[in-house]
């Protein structure tokens, strides 16, 4: 078992080391593709970055599997070591590859601790999202519900999606994959107009349409496993940028109102009070990056390369290669001379590449900047002298690069684009747009400073104070005390002996009734009643009963019965008439 753990530690250690240069190479490829495809759609760039992230994880897993080997028990009793041999073996063990592998237990221990920390952070974010989507939510206004249905129809989304207001979020969020939910801060009801609400809804629905929640969950898992690799985080940053750009493009293509969308994003940023939870899809994000998004949406972004980011990426890549080269051991002393020669050649290659960058930079700036003359510099490396030429004394191989027609045409196009951008920035149209934005900002500021707005705020504060005063008043506290007292009385009565005895009597009577119903005596009575009912029904259906009924009916319909009935009615009427006459004569006699 100990041998297996040692081999596993060794495999993880080498995989962590190799993952650095693997991630560096994949990131350079990604950076090169983005440089060669500046006009590619954000969706394609996002997919390429996601594929690069998965390729980095695949390379790490493959390295672990290929490096790990199960130990095989071996025995050779004929081999014996004396003290001198042991000392020699110990010295060799402390050199080269063995010396490097000595630090792997510490590296793997740090890696496991980092994994635990990242996993805990991931679980904390998941539990926070689960709590947010279930608590402190309220239905949206009817007008927003109509806008939500229209926005979902615009993006051809047929799955069931929840849309609620929440007091637990400060920015709109899209949460979930199988049962997605969109949450809007409840404070947005009075701060966004209909057009802005529709734009923000389209942005969140775009995340759901693109399955960004599932992709982001996979991205977070990869970041958790390869948290030590800086190129994983750089690739994730590319994914985040292009994901938001893709959603922004969907919104602009659907609404055709980029300025209103940009205003909505800016307004959301002013209302934002806290960071969005992990694994959620927020509409705003980082404040510094939001400004770039707004410039891109309003077609004001400069398409110039970020020199700081490029230099940082190149420096980080070189640092990675130097670190791996320092860790990688020299397994054989005989190859030292060969390695030194290879190092010299590699250094010379790097110097030539550096010179090419200088020449290209010189060619791109040659129209405006005059470069002073420079003399060749001689550099000595490992006993050999190498001459490095600058732009004014470059060799013939670099003259071909600088004199290339395609390069000059490319440089001229860059200069033309720069001039067009400068003209646009100095144009009245652009200045008018900036003036409108500044005017709108001043109007908003003026409204916030107006007596009307301040009066509304003061009314809200006064109403809140009145409510707080009423809640803290003796009257309200007395009502609460009465309710609590009544509740305690009811609870006390339910726990009293008297109530329990009543419940026991009811249960006892119910059991007695149940026992009586189940007793043979009751069942015999029921059977007797059912028998009598059947006999009575049979008698009613018998010919004898039907003949009696027919005879009675015939007697009622006979002329004799009709004559007798008629006489009875006449005599009854005569009797009633005579009684009425006697009643009238009696009061008259009393009068006389």
C-alpha positions in Angstrom: 0.0 0.0 0.0 2.9 2.4 0.8 4.4 1.7 -2.6 1.1 2.6 -4.3 0.8 5.9 -2.4 4.4 6.7 -3.3 3.8 6.0 -7.0 0.6 8.1 -6.9 2.4 11.0 -5.2 5.1 10.8 -7.9 2.5 10.7 -10.7 0.7 13.7 -9.3 3.9 15.6 -8.8 5.1 15.2 -12.3 1.6 15.9 -13.6 1.5 19.2 -11.8 4.9 20.1 -13.2 4.0 19.0 -16.7 0.7 20.8 -16.5 2.4 24.1 -16.4 4.2 23.9 -19.7 1.2 22.0 -21.2 -1.1 24.9 -20.2 1.5 27.4 -21.4 1.6 25.9 -24.9 -2.2 25.6 -25.1 -2.6 29.2 -23.9 -0.1 30.4 -26.5 -2.1 28.5 -29.2 -5.3 30.1 -28.0 -3.7 33.6 -27.9 -2.3 33.1 -31.4 -5.7 32.0 -32.7 -7.4 35.1 -31.1 -4.7 37.3 -32.7 -5.2 35.8 -36.1 -9.0 36.0 -35.9 -9.7 39.4 -34.4 -13.1 39.6 -36.2 -14.3 36.2 -35.2 -17.6 36.1 -33.4 -17.6 35.9 -29.6 -19.4 32.6 -29.7 -16.6 31.0 -31.7 -13.9 32.5 -29.4 -15.8 31.3 -26.4 -16.0 27.7 -27.8 -12.3 27.7 -28.6 -11.4 28.9 -25.1 -13.7 26.2 -23.6 -12.0 23.6 -25.8 -8.6 24.8 -24.6 -9.7 24.5 -21.0 -10.9 20.9 -21.5 -7.7 20.1 -23.4 -5.6 21.3 -20.4 -7.6 19.1 -18.1 -7.3 16.1 -20.5 -3.6 16.5 -20.7 -3.3 16.6 -16.9 -5.4 13.5 -16.5 -3.5 11.7 -19.2 -0.2 12.5 -17.6 -1.4 11.2 -14.2 -2.6 7.9 -15.8 0.5 7.4 -18.0 2.9 8.3 -15.1 1.3 6.1 -12.4 2.4 2.5 -12.3 1.4 -0.2 -9.9 4.3 -1.5 -7.9 5.6 -5.0 -8.7 7.1 -7.1 -5.9 10.7 -8.1 -6.7 13.3 -10.0 -4.7 16.9 -10.7 -5.4 18.6 -12.3 -2.4 21.9 -12.6 -4.3 22.5 -8.8 -4.2 24.1 -7.4 -1.2 25.1 -3.8 -0.3 28.0 -2.8 1.8 28.3 0.6 3.5 30.3 2.2 0.7 27.7 1.2 -1.9 24.9 2.5 0.2 26.7 5.9 0.5 27.2 6.1 -3.3 23.5 5.1 -3.9 22.4 7.8 -1.4 24.4 10.5 -3.2 22.9 9.5 -6.5 19.5 9.5 -5.0 19.9 13.0 -3.9 20.8 14.2 -7.4 18.9 14.7 -10.6 15.4 13.2 -10.8 15.5 11.7 -7.3 16.2 15.1 -5.8 13.3 16.6 -7.7 11.0 13.9 -6.6 11.9 14.5 -2.9 9.8 17.7 -2.9 6.8 16.0 -4.6 5.2 15.0 -1.2 5.1 18.7 -0.2 3.8 19.7 -3.6 1.0 17.1 -3.5 0.1 18.0 0.1 -0.3 21.7 -1.0 -2.3 20.5 -4.0 -4.7 18.5 -1.8 -5.1 21.4 0.6 -5.8 23.7 -2.3 -8.4 21.2 -3.7 -10.1 21.1 -0.4 -10.2 24.9 -0.1 -11.5 25.2 -3.7 -14.1 22.5 -3.1 -15.3 24.2 0.1 -15.6 27.5 -1.8 -17.5 25.8 -4.6 -20.0 24.1 -2.1 -20.5 27.4 -0.3 -21.4 29.1 -3.6 -23.8 26.3 -4.5 -25.6 26.5 -1.1 -25.8 30.2 -1.4 -27.5 29.9 -4.8 -29.8 27.3 -3.5 -30.9 29.6 -0.7 -31.3 32.6 -3.0 -33.6 30.9 -5.4 -36.0 29.6 -2.7 -36.1 32.5 -0.1 -37.1 36.1 -0.2 -38.6 36.1 -3.6 -41.8 37.8 -4.9 -43.8 37.8 -8.2 -42.9 40.3 -10.8 -45.3 43.0 -12.0 -47.8 42.1 -14.7 -46.1 44.4 -17.3 -42.7 42.7 -16.7 -44.3 39.2 -17.0 -45.5 40.2 -20.5 -42.1 41.5 -21.4 -40.6 38.3 -20.2 -42.8 36.2 -22.5 -42.0 38.4 -25.5 -38.3 38.2 -24.8 -38.4 34.4 -24.5 -40.3 34.2 -27.8 -37.7 36.4 -29.5 -34.9 34.0 -28.5 -37.0 30.9 -29.4 -36.8 29.5 -25.8 -39.5 27.0 -25.1 -38.4 25.6 -21.7 -40.1 26.6 -18.5 -38.3 29.5 -16.8 -39.1 31.2 -13.5 -39.0 35.0 -13.2 -39.1 36.6 -9.7 -38.1 39.6 -7.7 -35.6 39.0 -4.9 -34.3 41.0 -1.9 -31.2 38.8 -1.7 -29.6 39.9 -4.9 -28.3 43.3 -6.1 -27.9 42.4 -9.8 -30.0 40.3 -12.2 -29.1 36.7 -12.1 -29.8 33.5 -14.1 -29.6 30.4 -12.0 -30.1 26.7 -12.9 -29.9 24.4 -15.9 -32.8 22.0 -15.7 -35.2 24.4 -13.9 -33.7 27.8 -14.7 -34.7 30.9 -12.7 -34.1 34.6 -13.4 -34.0 36.9 -10.3 -34.2 40.7 -10.5 -33.4 42.9 -7.5 -36.6 44.3 -6.1 -35.1 47.8 -6.1 -35.2 47.8 -9.9 -39.0 48.3 -10.1 -38.7 52.1 -9.8 -35.3 52.5 -11.5 -35.6 50.9 -15.0 -38.0 51.7 -17.8 -39.6 49.1 -20.1 -37.0 49.2 -22.7 -34.1 48.7 -20.3 -36.0 45.8 -18.5 -36.4 44.1 -21.8 -32.7 44.4 -22.7 -31.6 43.0 -19.3 -34.1 40.2 -19.6 -32.8 39.3 -23.1 -29.2 39.2 -21.7 -30.2 36.7 -18.9 -32.3 34.6 -21.4 -29.3 34.6 -23.7 -27.3 32.9 -20.9 -30.0 30.3 -20.6 -30.3 29.7 -24.4 -26.5 29.2 -24.6 -26.5 26.8 -21.6 -23.9 29.0 -19.9 -24.8 27.8 -16.4 -23.8 24.2 -17.3 -20.6 25.3 -19.1 -19.7 27.6 -16.2 -20.2 24.7 -13.8 -17.8 22.6 -15.8 -15.3 25.6 -15.9 -15.5 26.0 -12.2 -14.8 22.2 -11.7 -11.7 22.5 -14.0 -10.5 25.6 -12.1 -10.9 23.6 -8.9 -8.8 20.7 -10.1 -6.1 22.9 -11.8 -6.2 25.8 -9.5 -2.4 25.9 -9.4 -2.1 26.6 -13.2 -2.2 30.3 -14.0 -2.9 29.5 -17.7 -6.2 27.9 -16.6 -7.3 31.1 -15.0 -6.2 33.2 -18.0 -8.2 30.9 -20.3 -11.2 31.1 -18.0 -10.9 34.9 -18.2 -11.1 34.7 -22.0 -14.2 32.5 -21.6 -15.9 35.0 -19.3 -15.2 37.9 -21.6 -16.4 36.2 -24.8 -19.5 34.8 -23.0 -20.6 38.2 -22.0 -19.8 39.6 -25.5 -21.9 36.8 -27.1 -24.9 37.7 -24.9 -24.5 41.4 -25.5 -24.5 40.7 -29.3 -27.8 38.7 -28.9 -29.4 41.6 -27.0 -28.3 44.2 -29.6 -29.4 42.0 -32.5 -32.8 41.6 -30.9 -33.5 45.1 -29.7 -31.4 47.3 -32.1 -31.1 49.8 -29.3 -27.4 49.5 -28.1 -27.5 52.9 -26.3 -30.5 52.0 -24.2 -28.8 48.6 -23.3 -25.6 50.4 -22.3 -27.5 52.8 -20.1 -29.3 49.9 -18.4 -25.9 48.2 -17.7 -24.5 51.4 -16.3 -27.6 52.0 -14.2 -27.3 48.4 -12.8 -23.7 49.0 -11.9 -24.7 52.1 -9.9 -27.3 50.1 -7.9 -25.0 47.1 -7.3 -24.0 46.7 -3.7 -22.4 43.3 -3.6 -20.6 40.7 -5.8 -22.7 38.1 -7.7 -22.6 34.6 -6.2 -20.3 32.0 -7.7 -21.7 29.8 -10.6 -24.4 32.4 -11.3 -24.8 34.4 -14.6 -24.9 38.1 -13.7 -25.6 40.9 -16.2 -22.8 43.3 -15.1 -19.7 41.8 -13.4 -16.4 43.5 -12.9 -16.7 47.3 -12.9 -13.5 48.0 -15.0 -14.5 45.4 -17.6 -18.1 46.8 -17.7 -16.7 50.0 -19.2 -15.1 48.1 -22.0 -18.4 46.2 -22.7 -20.3 49.5 -22.9 -17.7 50.9 -25.3 -18.0 47.8 -27.4 -21.8 47.9 -27.4 -21.8 51.5 -28.5 -19.1 50.9 -31.1 -16.6 53.2 -29.3 -14.0 50.5 -28.4 -10.5 50.9 -29.9 -9.3 47.7 -31.5 -5.8 48.2 -30.4 -4.0 45.3 -28.7 -3.5 45.4 -25.0 0.3 45.6 -24.7 0.3 45.0 -20.9 -1.7 41.8 -21.2 0.5 40.5 -24.0 3.7 41.3 -22.1 2.3 39.7 -19.0 1.3 36.5 -20.9 4.8 36.3 -22.6 6.6 36.9 -19.3 4.4 34.2 -17.5 5.1 31.7 -20.3 8.8 32.3 -20.2 8.7 32.0 -16.4 6.9 28.7 -16.7 9.4 27.2 -19.2 12.3 28.4 -17.0 10.7 26.8 -13.9 10.1 23.5 -15.7 13.6 23.5 -17.1 15.0 24.1 -13.6 12.9 21.3 -12.1 13.6 18.8 -14.9 16.7 16.8 -13.9 19.8 15.8 -15.9 19.5 12.0 -15.8 23.0 11.4 -17.3 26.2 13.3 -16.7 27.4 12.4 -20.1 24.8 14.6 -21.7 25.9 17.7 -19.9 28.0 19.0 -22.8 25.2 18.3 -25.2 22.6 20.1 -23.0 24.9 23.1 -22.8 25.2 23.3 -26.5 21.4 22.9 -26.9 21.0 25.7 -24.4 23.3 28.0 -26.4 21.3 27.3 -29.5 18.0 27.9 -27.8 19.3 31.2 -26.3 20.4 32.2 -29.8 17.0 31.4 -31.2 15.3 33.4 -28.5 17.6 36.4 -29.3 16.8 36.1 -33.0 13.1 36.1 -32.1 13.6 39.1 -29.9 15.4 40.9 -32.7 12.5 40.1 -35.1 10.0 41.6 -32.6 12.2 44.7 -32.5 12.3 44.9 -36.3 8.6 44.5 -36.6 8.0 47.2 -33.9 10.4 49.5 -35.8 8.6 48.8 -39.1 5.2 49.7 -37.5 6.5 52.9 -36.0 8.8 54.0 -38.8 6.3 56.5 -40.2 6.3 58.7 -37.1 9.3 57.8 -35.0 13.0 58.4 -36.0 15.2 55.6 -34.5 18.8 56.6 -33.8 21.6 54.6 -35.1 22.7 51.7 -33.0 25.9 49.7 -33.1 26.2 45.9 -33.0 26.6 44.3 -29.6 28.8 41.3 -29.1 27.7 38.8 -26.4 29.8 35.9 -25.1 27.9 32.7 -24.0 29.8 29.6 -22.7 33.0 30.6 -24.4 31.4 31.4 -27.8 30.7 34.9 -29.1 27.4 35.8 -30.6 26.8 39.1 -32.4 23.3 40.6 -32.2 22.4 43.2 -34.8 19.9 45.9 -34.2 17.5 47.4 -36.7 20.0 49.6 -38.4 22.6 46.8 -39.0 20.3 43.8 -39.4 21.3 40.7 -41.3 19.9 39.8 -44.7 17.4 37.2 -43.3 15.7 40.1 -41.4 15.8 42.4 -44.4 13.5 40.0 -46.2 11.0 40.2 -43.4 11.0 44.0 -43.2 10.8 44.4 -47.0 8.0 42.0 -47.4 5.1 43.5 -49.4 2.3 41.9 -47.4 3.8 43.2 -44.2 4.0 46.7 -45.5 0.4 46.5 -46.8 -0.7 45.3 -43.4 1.1 48.1 -41.7 -0.5 50.6 -44.0 -3.9 49.2 -43.3 -3.3 49.5 -39.6 -2.2 53.2 -40.1 -5.3 53.9 -42.1 -7.6 52.3 -39.5 -5.9 54.4 -36.8 -6.4 57.6 -38.8 -10.1 56.7 -39.4 -10.6 56.0 -35.7 -8.9 59.3 -34.8 -11.1 61.2 -37.3 -14.2 59.5 -35.9 -13.3 60.5 -32.4 -12.7 64.1 -33.5 -15.9 64.2 -35.7 -19.0 66.3 -34.7 -21.1 63.1 -34.6 -19.0 61.5 -31.9 -18.8 64.7 -29.9 -22.6 65.1 -30.2 -23.0 61.6 -28.8 -20.7 62.4 -25.9 -22.5 65.7 -25.4 -25.9 63.9 -25.2 -24.5 61.4 -22.7 -23.2 64.2 -20.6 -26.5 66.1 -20.9 -28.4 63.0 -19.8 -26.1 62.6 -16.9 -26.6 66.2 -15.8 -30.4 65.8 -16.1 -30.3 62.7 -13.9 -28.0 64.5 -11.4 -30.3 67.5 -11.5 -33.4 65.3 -10.8 -31.6 63.6 -7.9 -30.8 67.1 -6.5 -34.3 68.5 -7.2 -36.8 69.3 -4.3 -39.3 66.9 -5.8 -37.0 63.9 -5.6 -35.9 64.9 -2.1 -39.5 65.3 -1.1 -40.3 61.8 -2.2 -37.3 60.4 -0.3 -38.3 62.4 2.8 -41.9 61.0 2.5 -40.6 57.5 2.2 -38.4 58.0 5.2 -41.3 59.6 7.2 -43.6 56.7 6.3 -40.9 54.2 7.4 -40.5 56.1 10.7 -44.3 56.1 11.2 -44.4 52.3 10.7 -41.4 51.8 13.0 -43.1 54.1 15.6 -46.3 52.2 15.4 -44.6 48.8 15.7 -42.7 50.1 18.8 -45.8 51.8 20.2 -47.5 50.5 23.5 -50.7 49.9 21.6 -49.1 47.5 19.1 -47.0 45.9 21.8 -50.2 45.4 23.8 -52.0 43.7 20.9 -49.0 41.4 20.4 -49.0 40.7 24.2 -52.7 39.9 24.1 -52.2 37.5 21.1 -49.3 35.8 22.9 -51.4 35.6 26.1 -54.3 34.0 24.3 -52.0 31.6 22.5 -50.5 30.6 25.8 -53.9 30.1 27.3 -54.9 27.9 24.4 -51.7 26.0 24.7 -52.2 25.6 28.4 -55.8 24.4 27.9 -54.6 21.8 25.3 -52.0 20.6 27.8 -54.5 20.5 30.7 -55.7 17.4 32.4 -59.4 18.3 31.7 -58.8 18.6 27.9 -56.9 15.4 27.8 -59.7 13.6 29.8 -62.3 14.8 27.2 -60.1 13.6 24.4 -59.7 10.3 26.2 -63.5 10.0 26.7 -64.1 10.8 23.0 -61.6 8.2 22.0 -63.1 5.7 24.4 -66.6 6.3 23.0 -65.3 6.0 19.5 -63.7 2.7 20.3 -67.0 1.5 22.0 -68.9 2.4 18.9 -66.4 0.7 16.7 -66.5 -2.4 18.9 -70.3 -2.4 18.8 -70.3 -1.9 15.0 -68.0 -4.9 14.7 -69.9 -7.0 17.2 -72.0 -10.1 16.1 -75.2 -8.6 17.7 -75.0 -5.4 15.5 -74.2 -7.5 12.4 -77.2 -9.7 13.2 -79.5 -6.7 13.5 -78.2 -5.3 10.2 -78.7 -8.7 8.6 -82.3 -8.8 10.0 -83.1 -5.3 8.7 -81.6 -6.2 5.3 -83.8 -9.4 5.2 -87.0 -7.5 6.1 -86.1 -4.9 3.5 -85.7 -7.6 0.9 -89.0 -9.3 1.9 -90.8 -5.9 1.8 -89.3 -5.2 -1.6 -90.3 -8.6 -2.8 -93.9 -8.1 -1.5 -94.2 -4.7 -3.3 -93.1 -6.4 -6.5 -95.5 -9.4 -6.0 -98.7 -9.9 -8.1 -100.8 -10.0 -5.0 -99.8 -6.4 -4.0 -100.1 -5.2 -7.5 -103.7 -6.7 -7.7 -104.7 -4.9 -4.5 -103.4 -1.6 -5.9 -105.3 -2.2 -9.2 -108.5 -2.9 -7.3 -108.2 0.2 -5.2 -107.5 2.2 -8.3 -110.5 0.7 -10.1 -112.7 1.5 -7.0 -111.6 5.1 -7.0 -112.4 5.3 -10.7 -115.9 3.6 -10.5 -119.1 5.7 -10.9 -120.4 4.5 -7.5 -117.2 5.9 -5.7 -117.5 9.2 -7.7 -121.2 9.6 -6.7 -120.4 8.9 -3.0 -117.5 11.3 -3.1 -119.7 14.0 -4.7 -122.4 13.6 -2.0 -119.7 13.8 0.7 -118.5 17.1 -0.7 -122.0 18.5 -0.9 -122.8 17.5 2.7 -119.5 18.9 3.9 -120.2 22.3 2.2 -123.7 22.4 3.7 -122.4 21.6 7.1 -119.8 24.4 6.9 -122.4 26.8 5.7 -124.7 26.1 8.5 -121.9 26.6 11.0 -121.1 30.0 9.5 -124.8 31.1 9.8 -125.0 30.1 13.5 -121.8 32.1 14.1 -123.4 35.2 12.6 -126.7 34.8 14.5 -125.0 34.5 18.0 -123.5 38.0 18.1 -126.9 39.5 16.9 -128.7 37.8 19.8 -126.2 39.2 22.2 -126.8 42.8 20.9 -130.6 42.5 21.2 
